[in-house]
Structure formats: C-alpha cells, structure tokens
Amino acid sequence: MDDAVEQEGALEQEPHLGEQDRRSGGLTCRLGPAAWVLRGFALNDAPGLMDAIRLVIRASPLRRLRNPDGSLMDVAVSNCGVLGWENERRGYGYSPVDPVQRRPWPPMPSMFRALASSASKAAGFGPFDPQVCIINQYAVGAGLRMHQDRNDARDDAPVVSVSLGLPAMFRFGGQGKHRPVKRVSLHHGDVAVWGGASRMARHGIEPIAPGNHAITGPYRWNLTFRSAKLSQGV
C-alpha cells in the first residue's frame, strides 16, 4: 500500500435507506467511471457470510500487519483462497501459505465466490473468479490509509469489496495522489466494485465511529476479492 496526500472531496448526498429498501439491492451509487456501490447487494447473505468468516479465522486467525513505515495497521487481517495477502517476509504480496500457521490458507467458501462473481456481473464486469479473499476486521477507531490495490494477475479483473456490520466512510479517489477524493458512506450489505478505468483508483476507510451492530457487535467486517498472482520468491 502507498500513503496518500489527497484533497478532501465533498460527501456525496444520498437518500436515507431503510433496511427493506436496501434489501432489494437495486440501488447503486457511482464512484467513478468504472466504479459502483451496489446498495444492499449482500444483505440477504450477511448471516451466512459471517458464519463463514468465523470458520476461516478459526483456521487462520486474525493478525495485524505493518504499514510501510513500520507501524501496525489498525485493521486485523486474515485470508482465504489459493493465495493470501501478507507482508511478513518481503513486504506486501501474495503467498499460498499462511506465514503464522505455516500451512495453506483456508479454501474460499463457495458462497464467497458466488457473491464476488454475481456482484461483478451486476456492476457490468462479467463473471469473476477471484484467487484471494482478504478478510478485514475494523474495531471502533480503526481505519485504512489511502492506497492502490496492486500485484493482481489480471488488470481487467475488478475488485469486489463487501461491507458488513458497522457503517464506514469510504474514500475513493483518482489515479494520482493529488486528485479529488469522493467520500461515500458504506453500510451493512453494501458491495463496492471497481475495475477498468477505475481499477487503480486510490481508496481508504476513515476511522470507524462507535456503535453496536445486531450481527457484528462493535465491529465492521470487509471482504475484498481480487484476482491475485503469486509474489516472486515464494
């Protein structure tokens, strides 16, 4: 990930959405030329997704990785799939082995894979078969620095990002560090998808506000699906 210096964009104004409105999954918010938030797209799947997350992190527990400056990230991380995102040995990259457990990452649950592909198609990118799902847990006050998602196997494959639990303010900017940044709220069940001309857009999460969600308690969870490639030297 890269640190960013960005201009603050205006908060996008959007109508208030109740849970029943969000459950339809029919509302979208455009983030960029090829970037969308699919409102409530994963809402019906959320309980099953949380059950699957618990199984994954039982096998590969959450851990906090380090930022480029050596500080610990706010977010606790695990992975599932044929590859996992880690930075313990060579900096950020993908590895087939969990460096903490010293065994392959847990397999990606079938409902994860199905959700990633259906969201990709709903956003206009076609079928998507991700190699990795990065699982992020945000406690209250945790955020994620502006960064770009690099080292993917296919530049034409999108990134699919699922929000569960506490709401978050999502920052989504242009290709360069000094481009204006759009700020959009993400809620339980929302799915952000970006690719094409927006694939290398910088993005991040502002610190999570205090709260308690009926399903996730005092946490926000995020599932990020990518088409990854094995890091050199693995």
Secondary structure, DSSP 8 states (H G I E B T S, - for coil): ------B---B-------HHHHHT---EEEEETTEEEETTTTTTTHHHHHHHHHHHHHHS--B--B-TTS-B-SSEEEEEES-EEE-SSSSSEEESEETTTTEE-----HHHHHHHHHHHHHTTS-----SEEEEEEEETT--EEEE----BS-TTS-EEEEEEES-EEEEEE-SSTTSBEEEEEE-TT-EEEE-GGGTT--EEE----S--BTTTBSEEEEEEEE-B---TT-
